[in-house]
């Protein structure tokens, strides 16, 4: 049994996991992973092991699952989160980074590296479409907070939001904090994913 189970078919990149976690078990497939998992395990699964990922997500939906890749891609990352992953990171991340990922997903957060976060939010905004606003998703927000949330959903950065709404970046940050609290999300990506899942209605002319 292990608190960290890594499904990594490529034996060439397994060594670094023992540097990150003393209690790690590195296996090649879902059956071995399931045999070693406990109620406190974090599953780390290579995106190259698609079948193992589907099996683990189906049989152990209670456990945090981090998808790992050798070629990070915003679109793939979004697919992983929509499939139930709690994190998406590089398979060759430094041990210290892997430990940070572990802390975040164990506490119910989503992990995305800063660069991929920016790309993923922008890509998600493009997929959502600038002409749509989620019906009911922004209930409880002030009018200005709605404006900010809609801009985030379209992939805008804080600087871009400040310029578009003619407010300061500090004001954008303050609105973002209020939006996160009111909608029960931890970060920009969780906000965008929540908005994508809401029913969409056309924006009024």
TORKOLLUM-151400 format. One record per atom (N, C-alpha, C, O): x, y, z; residue in one letter. Coordinates in steps of 0.05 Angstrom, whole numbers, padded with zeros to 5 digits, always signed. Each point is the difference from the previous one (the first is absolute). Layout:
<sites>
XYZA/...
</sites>
This chain:
<sites>
+00017-00024+00000X/-00017+00024+00000X/+00018+00025+00000X/+00021+00000+00012X/-00031+00021-00025X/+00017+00024-00003X/-00017+00025-00001X/-00022+00000-00010X/+00034+00022+00020X/-00014+00026-00001X/+00003+00013-00027X/-00014+00019-00007X/+00032-00030-00010X/+00005+00011-00027X/+00003-00024-00018X/+00019-00016+00003X/-00036+00014-00023X/+00002-00022-00020X/+00003+00013-00027X/-00017+00015-00009X/+00039-00022-00004X/+00006+00012-00027X/-00003-00021-00021X/+00013-00021+00001X/-00030+00026-00020X/-00003-00018-00023X/+00016+00012-00023X/-00009+00018-00013X/+00033-00029+00009X/+00019+00011-00020X/+00012-00023-00016X/+00019-00012+00008X/-00031+00006-00031X/+00010-00022-00017X/+00029+00003-00008X/+00014-00020-00003X/-00005+00045+00000X/+00027+00005-00009X/+00019-00001+00024X/+00002+00018+00016X/+00012-00041-00014X/+00018-00004+00023X/+00022+00020+00001X/+00012+00005+00021X/-00005+00008-00043X/+00022+00019-00001X/-00004+00025+00016X/+00020+00014+00006X/-00044-00007+00002X/-00005+00025+00015X/-00011-00006+00028X/-00011+00018+00012X/+00015-00042-00003X/-00012-00007+00027X/+00017+00009+00023X/-00011+00005+00022X/+00038-00004-00025X/+00017+00005+00023X/-00006+00025+00016X/+00002-00001+00025X/-00009+00023-00038X/-00004+00025+00014X/-00023-00001+00021X/+00000+00016+00019X/-00018-00035-00023X/-00023-00002+00019X/+00009-00008+00028X/-00012+00008+00020X/+00033-00024-00019X/+00010-00009+00026X/+00014+00023+00014X/+00002+00000+00025X/+00007+00020-00040X/+00012+00024+00012X/-00022+00017+00012X/+00004+00013+00021X/-00028-00012-00034X/-00021+00017+00009X/-00015-00012+00024X/-00007+00014+00019X/+00002-00040-00019X/-00016-00013+00021X/+00013-00026+00009X/+00005-00018-00016X/-00001+00016+00042X/+00013-00024+00011X/-00019-00024-00002X/+00009-00023+00000X/-00035+00028+00000X/-00019-00022+00001X/-00013-00005-00027X/-00023-00010-00001X/+00037+00016-00020X/-00012-00003-00027X/+00001-00028-00010X/+00019-00015+00006X/-00039+00007-00022X/+00000-00026-00014X/-00003+00007-00029X/-00020+00011-00008X/+00040-00019-00008X/-00001+00005-00029X/-00007-00025-00014X/+00014-00020+00002X/-00037+00020-00017X/-00010-00025-00013X/-00005+00006-00029X/+00002+00023-00010X/-00009-00045-00005X/-00003+00003-00029X/-00029+00001-00009X/-00005+00005-00023X/-00014-00012+00041X/-00028-00001-00009X/-00020+00003+00022X/+00008+00001+00024X/-00033+00000-00031X/-00022+00005+00020X/-00002-00022+00020X/-00004+00006+00024X/+00005-00032-00031X/-00003-00021+00020X/+00019+00003+00024X/-00007-00003+00023X/+00033+00008-00030X/+00019+00003+00022X/-00005+00025+00016X/+00005+00000+00024X/-00014+00021-00037X/-00006+00025+00014X/-00023-00004+00019X/+00002+00009+00023X/-00023-00023-00031X/-00023-00004+00017X/+00008-00018+00024X/-00011+00004+00022X/+00029-00022-00026X/+00009-00018+00022X/+00015+00015+00021X/+00000-00008+00024X/+00013+00030-00031X/+00017+00015+00019X/-00014+00025+00011X/+00011+00012+00019X/-00034-00005-00030X/-00013+00025+00008X/-00015-00003+00026X/-00011-00021+00006X/+00011+00042+00010X/-00015+00001+00025X/-00019+00025-00002X/+00000+00013-00020X/-00015-00008+00041X/-00018+00023+00000X/+00015+00026+00000X/-00012+00021-00004X/+00038-00022+00010X/+00016+00025+00002X/+00020+00002-00023X/+00018+00017+00001X/-00022-00033-00022X/+00019+00000-00022X/-00006+00022-00021X/-00023+00007-00005X/+00044+00004-00006X/-00002+00018-00024X/+00010-00017-00023X/+00022-00012+00000X/-00038+00011-00021X/+00007-00015-00024X/+00013+00019-00020X/-00010+00021-00006X/+00033-00030-00004X/+00015+00016-00021X/+00001-00017-00025X/+00012-00022+00001X/-00025+00030-00022X/-00003-00017-00023X/+00010+00014-00026X/-00008+00023-00005X/+00025-00036-00010X/+00010+00011-00025X/-00023+00001-00020X/-00016-00018-00002X/+00015+00040-00013X/-00021+00002-00020X/+00004-00020-00022X/-00018-00005-00016X/+00041-00008+00014X/+00005-00021-00019X/-00013-00026+00008X/-00003-00019-00016X/-00006+00018+00041X/-00014-00024+00011X/-00030+00006+00001X/-00012+00000+00022X/+00000+00006-00045X/-00028+00009+00000X/-00019-00020+00011X/-00019+00007+00015X/+00023-00033-00021X/-00018-00020+00010X/+00002-00003+00031X/-00020-00003+00013X/+00044+00005-00003X/+00004-00001+00029X/-00014+00024+00013X/-00012-00003+00022X/+00014+00026-00034X/-00013+00024+00011X/-00030-00003+00002X/-00012+00006+00020X/+00000-00017-00042X/-00029-00004+00000X/-00008-00020+00022X/-00020+00004+00013X/+00035-00025-00011X/-00006-00021+00020X/+00002+00011+00028X/-00018-00005+00016X/+00039+00020-00010X/+00004+00010+00027X/-00021+00021+00007X/-00010+00001+00022X/+00003+00016-00042X/-00020+00021+00005X/-00027-00013+00006X/-00015+00010+00016X/+00009-00032-00030X/-00026-00014+00004X/-00001-00015+00026X/-00020+00001+00014X/+00041-00015-00007X/+00000-00017+00023X/+00007+00015+00026X/-00008-00008+00022X/+00024+00030-00024X/+00007+00015+00024X/-00005+00030-00004X/+00019+00016+00001X/-00044-00009-00005X/-00007+00028-00005X/+00005+00018+00025X/+00000+00024-00002X/+00004-00038+00025X/+00004+00015+00025X/+00029+00010+00003X/+00005+00018+00017X/+00013-00028-00033X/+00028+00008+00003X/+00009+00022-00019X/-00009+00000-00023X/+00026+00019+00033X/+00011+00020-00018X/+00016-00014-00022X/+00016-00018+00006X/-00019+00027-00031X/+00016-00012-00022X/+00014+00023-00015X/-00013+00019-00009X/+00039-00022+00007X/+00016+00020-00014X/+00009-00012-00027X/+00013-00020+00000X/-00020+00034-00022X/+00008-00010-00026X/+00027+00012-00006X/+00005+00024+00004X/+00013-00041-00015X/+00028+00009-00005X/+00005-00004-00030X/-00009-00018-00013X/+00025+00036+00002X/+00006-00001-00029X/+00029+00009-00005X/+00011+00016+00015X/+00001-00026-00036X/+00026+00009-00009X/-00002+00023-00019X/+00020+00014-00006X/-00045-00008-00003X/-00004+00022-00019X/-00025+00016+00009X/-00021-00004-00012X/+00024+00022+00031X/-00023+00015+00010X/-00014+00015-00022X/+00012+00013-00017X/-00039-00014+00017X/-00016+00013-00021X/-00026+00009+00013X/-00012-00015+00015X/+00005+00040-00020X/-00024+00011+00013X/-00025-00015-00006X/-00016-00005+00018X/+00012-00003-00042X/-00024-00015-00007X/-00001-00027+00014X/-00021-00009+00010X/+00044-00005-00009X/+00001-00026+00014X/-00006+00005+00029X/-00014-00016+00013X/+00026+00037-00001X/-00004+00005+00028X/-00030+00004+00006X/-00010-00010+00020X/-00003+00025-00037X/-00029+00004+00004X/-00016-00026-00001X/-00018-00005+00016X/+00026-00012-00035X/-00013-00026-00002X/+00004-00017+00025X/-00018-00013+00009X/+00042+00015+00003X/+00006-00015+00024X/-00017+00010+00023X/-00011-00016+00016X/+00008+00042-00013X/-00016+00011+00022X/-00030-00007-00004X/-00013-00007+00019X/+00004+00008-00043X/-00028-00007-00005X/-00005-00029+00004X/-00023-00009+00005X/+00044-00008-00007X/-00002-00028+00005X/+00002-00007+00030X/-00002-00023+00007X/+00007+00043+00009X/+00001-00004+00029X/+00027+00002+00013X/+00003-00006+00024X/+00017+00015-00039X/+00027+00003+00012X/+00000+00023+00019X/-00014+00020-00004X/+00031-00022+00025X/+00003+00022+00019X/+00025+00017-00006X/+00003+00022+00010X/+00014-00033-00027X/+00024+00014-00008X/+00011-00008-00027X/-00007-00022-00010X/+00023+00038-00002X/+00012-00005-00026X/+00028+00012+00001X/+00003+00024+00003X/+00018-00041-00005X/+00027+00010+00002X/+00019-00015-00018X/-00007-00021-00011X/+00031+00031+00009X/+00021-00013-00016X/+00010-00025+00015X/+00005+00001+00024X/-00002-00022-00039X/+00010-00025+00012X/+00028+00002+00011X/+00009-00016+00016X/+00006+00036-00026X/+00028+00003+00008X/+00003+00024+00019X/+00022+00012+00002X/-00044-00004+00011X/+00002+00023+00019X/+00019-00007+00022X/+00004-00023+00008X/+00008+00044+00003X/+00019-00004+00022X/-00014-00011+00025X/-00024+00005+00004X/+00037-00021+00012X/-00012-00012+00024X/-00014+00021+00017X/-00022-00006+00011X/+00034+00029-00007X/-00012+00021+00016X/-00027+00009-00012X/-00019+00006+00015X/+00018-00005-00041X/-00025+00008-00013X/-00022-00021+00004X/-00023+00006+00004X/+00032-00032-00007X/-00019-00022+00004X/-00012+00001+00029X/-00023-00006+00004X/+00039+00014+00015X/-00009+00002+00028X/-00020+00022+00003X/-00019-00002+00015X/+00022+00024-00030X/-00019+00022+00000X/-00027-00009-00012X/-00021+00007+00010X/+00023-00022-00032X/-00024-00010-00013X/-00015-00017+00020X/-00025+00002+00002X/+00039-00019+00012X/-00012-00018+00020X/-00016+00015+00021X/-00022-00007+00007X/+00034+00028+00003X/-00013+00017+00021X/-00026+00012-00010X/-00021-00001+00013X/+00022+00011-00038X/-00024+00013-00012X/-00022-00019-00004X/-00023+00005+00009X/+00028-00028-00021X/-00022-00018-00007X/-00011-00014+00025X/-00023-00006+00001X/+00040+00001+00019X/-00009-00012+00025X/-00020+00019+00015X/-00016-00009+00015X/+00019+00035-00020X/-00017+00020+00013X/-00023+00008-00018X/-00013+00021+00006X/+00007-00036-00026X/-00023+00005-00017X/+00003+00020-00022X/-00019+00007-00013X/+00044+00002+00008X/+00005+00019-00021X/+00006-00013-00027X/+00003-00025-00002X/+00000+00041-00018X/+00008-00009-00027X/+00028+00011-00004X/+00006+00023+00005X/+00012-00041-00016X/+00027+00009-00005X/+00004+00003-00030X/-00004-00018-00016X/+00013+00042+00008X/+00009+00006-00027X/+00024+00019+00003X/-00002+00019+00014X/+00024-00025-00028X/+00022+00018+00001X/-00007+00028-00011X/-00019+00002-00015X/+00033+00019+00023X/-00007+00027-00008X/-00003+00004-00030X/-00019+00013-00009X/+00038-00023-00006X/-00001+00004-00029X/-00024-00014-00012X/-00015+00012-00016X/+00011-00037+00024X/-00023-00015-00011X/-00026+00012+00010X/-00020-00001-00014X/+00020+00011+00039X/-00024+00013+00010X/-00009+00022-00019X/-00024+00002-00007X/+00042+00015-00001X/-00006+00023-00017X/-00011-00011-00027X/-00020+00010-00010X/+00034-00030-00001X/-00009-00010-00026X/-00026-00015+00002X/-00017+00002-00018X/+00013-00017+00040X/-00025-00015+00003X/-00024+00018+00004X/-00021-00005-00012X/+00025+00026+00028X/-00022+00019+00003X/-00008+00013-00026X/-00023+00004-00006X/+00044+00004-00009X/-00005+00013-00026X/-00014-00019-00019X/-00019+00007-00014X/+00029-00032+00013X/-00012-00020-00018X/-00029-00006+00008X/-00017-00003-00017X/+00012+00001+00043X/-00027-00005+00009X/-00018+00022-00007X/-00023-00004-00008X/+00033+00029+00011X/-00017+00023-00008X/-00007-00001-00029X/-00022+00007-00008X/+00041-00015-00009X/-00006-00001-00029X/-00020-00022-00005X/-00018+00003-00017X/+00020-00026+00031X/-00019-00021-00004X/-00028+00008+00009X/-00020-00008-00012X/+00019+00024+00034X/-00026+00008+00010X/-00014+00018-00019X/-00025+00000-00003X/+00040+00017-00011X/-00011+00018-00019X/-00007+00027+00011X/-00014+00002+00021X/+00023+00019-00033X/-00004+00027+00010X/-00029+00008-00001X/-00008+00019+00014X/-00008-00032-00030X/-00028+00009-00003X/-00019-00013+00020X/-00024+00005-00002X/+00034-00021+00020X/-00017-00013+00019X/+00006+00007+00029X/+00023+00005+00007X/-00043-00004+00009X/+00002+00005+00029X/-00014-00023+00014X/-00023-00006-00007X/+00035-00007+00027X/-00013-00022+00014X/-00025+00009+00015X/+00001+00020+00015X/-00022-00034-00019X/-00025+00007+00013X/+00000-00007+00030X/+00004-00023+00006X/-00007+00043+00011X/-00001-00005+00029X/+00027-00005+00013X/+00001-00001+00025X/+00020-00001-00040X/+00026-00007+00012X/+00011+00023+00017X/+00017-00004+00018X/-00025+00029-00024X/+00011+00023+00013X/-00019+00012+00021X/+00004+00022+00009X/-00025-00037-00002X/-00019+00009+00020X/+00015+00006+00026X/+00018-00015+00008X/-00024+00037+00005X/+00012+00007+00025X/+00023+00019-00003X/+00010+00011+00020X/-00001-00006-00044X/+00022+00019-00005X/-00011+00028-00005X/-00022+00003-00010X/+00038+00017+00016X/-00008+00028-00007X/+00004+00003-00030X/+00012-00017-00013X/-00023+00038+00002X/+00003+00005-00029X/+00029+00001-00009X/+00007-00011-00021X/+00010+00025+00037X/+00028+00002-00008X/+00014-00027+00003X/+00016-00007-00017X/-00023-00009+00037X/+00012-00027+00003X/-00009-00017-00023X/+00016-00017-00009X/-00040+00020+00000X/-00009-00015-00024X/+00017+00007-00024X/+00008-00018-00016X/-00003+00044+00012X/+00016+00009-00022X/+00028-00013+00001X/+00010-00010-00021X/+00002+00010+00045X/+00026-00012+00003X/+00000-00030-00005X/+00017-00010-00014X/-00037-00004+00025X/-00002-00029-00004X/-00004-00007-00029X/+00012-00019-00010X/-00028+00035-00005X/-00004-00006-00028X/+00026+00004-00016X/+00005-00015-00019X/+00011+00035+00027X/+00025+00004-00014X/+00020-00023+00006X/+00014-00008-00018X/-00014-00002+00043X/+00017-00022+00006X/-00009-00025-00016X/+00017-00014-00010X/-00043+00010+00007X/-00010-00022-00015X/+00008+00001-00030X/+00001-00020-00014X/+00005+00044+00005X/+00009+00003-00028X/+00030-00001-00003X/+00011+00003-00022X/+00003-00009+00045X/+00029-00003-00002X/+00016+00024+00005X/+00024+00000-00005X/-00036+00022+00014X/+00014+00025+00004X/+00018-00001+00025X/-00008-00011+00020X/+00031+00023-00022X/+00018+00003+00024X/-00010+00023+00017X/-00017+00015-00008X/+00028-00012+00032X/-00008+00022+00018X/+00006+00027-00014X/-00016+00018+00002X/+00039-00017-00015X/+00007+00026-00013X/-00020+00006-00023X/-00009+00023-00003X/+00001-00043-00012X/-00019+00004-00021X/-00028+00008+00011X/-00013+00017-00011X/+00006-00030+00033X/-00026+00006+00012X/+00000+00029+00010X/-00019+00015-00004X/+00041-00006+00016X/+00002+00027+00010X/-00003+00020-00023X/-00014+00021+00003X/+00027-00027-00025X/-00001+00018-00023X/-00028+00001-00012X/-00011+00021-00007X/-00002-00045+00004X/-00026-00001-00012X/-00022+00013+00017X/-00019+00012-00011X/+00022-00015+00037X/-00021+00011+00018X/+00007+00027+00012X/-00015+00011+00015X/+00039-00001-00023X/+00009+00026+00010X/+00001+00001+00030X/-00009+00019+00013X/+00022-00039-00001X/+00005-00001+00028X/+00029-00007+00005X/+00014-00007-00019X/-00005+00008+00043X/+00028-00006+00006X/+00004-00030+00004X/-00018-00014+00007X/+00043+00003-00012X/+00005-00028+00005X/-00005-00008+00028X/-00009-00022+00006X/+00014+00041+00013X/-00006-00006+00028X/-00029-00004+00005X/-00008-00018+00015X/-00009+00033-00029X/-00029-00003+00003X/-00009-00027-00012X/-00018-00013+00010X/+00031+00006-00032X/-00006-00026-00013X/+00006-00022+00020X/-00017-00019+00004X/+00040+00020+00010X/+00007-00021+00020X/-00020-00001+00022X/-00008-00022+00009X/-00002+00045+00000X/-00019+00001+00022X/-00026-00013-00010X/-00013-00016+00015X/+00004+00022-00039X/-00024-00013-00010X/+00003-00030-00003X/-00018-00015+00005X/+00042+00007-00014X/+00005-00029-00004X/-00002-00014+00027X/-00012-00022+00001X/+00022+00033+00020X/-00002-00012+00026X/-00029-00004+00009X/-00007-00020+00011X/-00009+00041-00016X/-00028-00001+00007X/-00015-00021-00017X/-00017-00015+00010X/+00024+00013-00035X/-00012-00019-00018X/+00006-00028+00008X/-00018-00017+00002X/+00043+00011+00005X/+00008-00026+00009X/-00016-00008+00025X/-00010-00023+00002X/+00008+00041+00017X/-00014-00005+00025X/-00030-00006-00005X/-00011-00019+00011X/-00001+00035-00027X/-00029-00003-00005X/-00007-00024-00016X/-00021-00012+00004X/+00038+00005-00023X/-00006-00023-00018X/+00012-00026+00010X/-00004-00021-00012X/+00020+00022+00034X/+00011-00024+00012X/+00021-00013-00017X/+00002-00024-00001X/+00015+00040-00013X/+00022-00010-00016X/+00026+00010+00011X/+00001+00019+00015X/+00021-00034-00022X/+00026+00007+00012X/+00018+00016-00019X/+00018+00014+00010X/-00023-00016-00036X/+00018+00014-00018X/-00014+00006-00027X/-00024-00007-00003X/+00038+00019-00015X/-00012+00009-00026X/-00010-00024-00016X/-00021+00001-00012X/+00037-00023+00012X/-00008-00023-00016X/-00025-00012+00011X/-00018-00008-00016X/+00015+00005+00042X/-00024-00011+00012X/-00024+00018-00008X/-00022-00010-00005X/+00026+00036+00005X/-00021+00019-00007X/-00009-00005-00029X/-00023-00002-00006X/+00043+00000-00012X/-00007-00004-00028X/-00013-00026-00005X/-00020-00002-00015X/+00029-00019+00028X/-00012-00027-00003X/-00029+00001+00010X/-00017-00013-00011X/+00013+00027+00034X/-00027+00001+00011X/-00019+00015-00019X/-00023-00008-00003X/+00033+00029-00010X/-00016+00014-00019X/-00006-00016-00025X/-00021+00002-00012X/+00041-00018+00004X/-00005-00017-00024X/-00021-00021+00005X/-00015-00007-00018X/+00013-00002+00043X/-00019-00022+00006X/-00029+00011+00002X/-00019-00015-00001X/+00017+00042+00005X/-00027+00011+00003X/-00014+00002-00027X/+00014+00003-00020X/-00040-00005+00019X/-00015+00004-00025X/+00006+00027-00011X/+00002+00019+00015X/+00001-00017-00041X/+00006+00025-00013X/-00024+00012-00014X/-00015-00015-00013X/+00013+00041+00015X/-00022+00014-00015X/+00013+00022-00016X/+00021+00011+00008X/-00033-00003-00029X/+00011+00022-00017X/-00001+00026+00015X/-00019+00006+00015X/+00040+00010-00019X/+00001+00027+00013X/-00021+00018-00013X/-00003+00000-00025X/-00011+00014+00041X/-00021+00018-00011X/+00013+00023-00016X/+00022+00009+00007X/-00035-00001-00028X/+00011+00021-00017X/-00001+00027+00015X/+00008+00020-00011X/
</sites>
